C-alpha cells in the first residue's frame, strides 16, 4: 500500500489567476498581408494579416521558464523548505517544458507564459508558483529576440503575468523589456488589433517580430482537469475492505483513474473542456483567449503521480495529449487563439502545423 504525505504536493502548486475581463479601448488596425514560415520542411501560412489577433491560433507553452530548471534539484534547495530525502519531486511537478525559450521556439512554440520574479538584490528571474527559476529573465527574452531576428516572417507573443517578489517587479520588468526593444502592449492596444498590426507593433530593430502583453488574457482555468482522479483513501478502504489506518493524517492510495492507459475518464474531461473553450466567441475588446491543453495539478494528482513514478512531462507523454490534439482535435475547433501546452518538444511542430492548417 502506498503512502505519501500530501504536504509535499502543496509546495509545487501555484496560484492561477482568474481570467482577465478588462474594458479595452483604442485600436491599431493593420492592412491585410500574408506571412509564411517553413516549419520542419513544411510551408505554413501565418494567415491573412487582417485576421484579428485574438482569432489567430498560437501554440503557447505553459510556465515556459521551467525549461531552465534542473529536474534533479533537491527540495532542500527550494527556499530551504524541505529535506533532501525526496530528490527531484518538486521539480518533477514544477517542470512543464524540457528546454529553454530558444529550444521551445524550435519545437513549435510561438507564444510564452512568462512569470517574472524580482529578487531582493533587484535581479529578475522567473517562477512557477513558489518554485523559483534562477535563470536571468533578460537572457531568456534575448533568446526569443535572437530567434525572431532569424525568422522575420514569424510573430512571437510574450504573455507577462504573475509578477512576484520585490514590489518593483512589474515596473522593472517593463523597463528591461524597453531596453531590449520589445514593446509591452497595454490591454487598450489590443482592441481591433490584427495580425498585421501586431507584426508592426512588435517590430524589432533586428527585423524580428516580438510582442509582449501586460496581462490581457482570459485564462479559462479549470482546476478539475487533472491527470489523476478518484483516489481511494484509507478511510474508504477501512469501511469497505478493513484496511489499516493512516499515520499522522497521511493518505494511503489504493488506486486512481489516470490520463493514460485504457481509462478515458480524465482524457474525456480534458477534451470536453477544450471543446467548450474553442467554441467561445472571440471577445470584441481584443482580449486574448487561452485554452489550457495541459494537465492541472492539485495535492491528489501530485501525490498519485509521484506514486506512479511520473511527472508533468511524463504525464503529457503517457497521455499523448499533444499528439491527439494535433491529429484528432484541433481541426474541429471553431475558435482557437492561445493553445497552451506542456512539453512542447513532444509533438509541438505537428501541433503548430495543425493549428495553422485550420486557417
Secondary structure, 3 states (H helix, E strand, C coil): CCCECCHHHHHHCCCCCCCCCCCCCCCCCCCCCEEEEEECCEEEEEEECCCEHHHCCEEEECCHHHHHCCCCCCHHHCCCCCCCCCCCHHHHCCCCCCCCHHHHHHCCCCEEEECEEECCCCCEEEEECCEEECCCHHHHHHHHHHHHHHCCCCCEEEEECCCEECCCHHHHHHHHHHHHCCEEECHHHHCCCEHHHHHHHCECCCCCEEEEEECCEECCCCCCCECCECCCCHHHHHHHHCCCCCCCCCECCCCCECCCCCCCHHHHHHHHHHHHHHCCCCCCCCCEEEEECCCECCHHHHHHHHHCCCCHHHHHHHHCHHHHHHHHHHHHCCCCCEEEECCCCCCHHHHHHHHHHCC
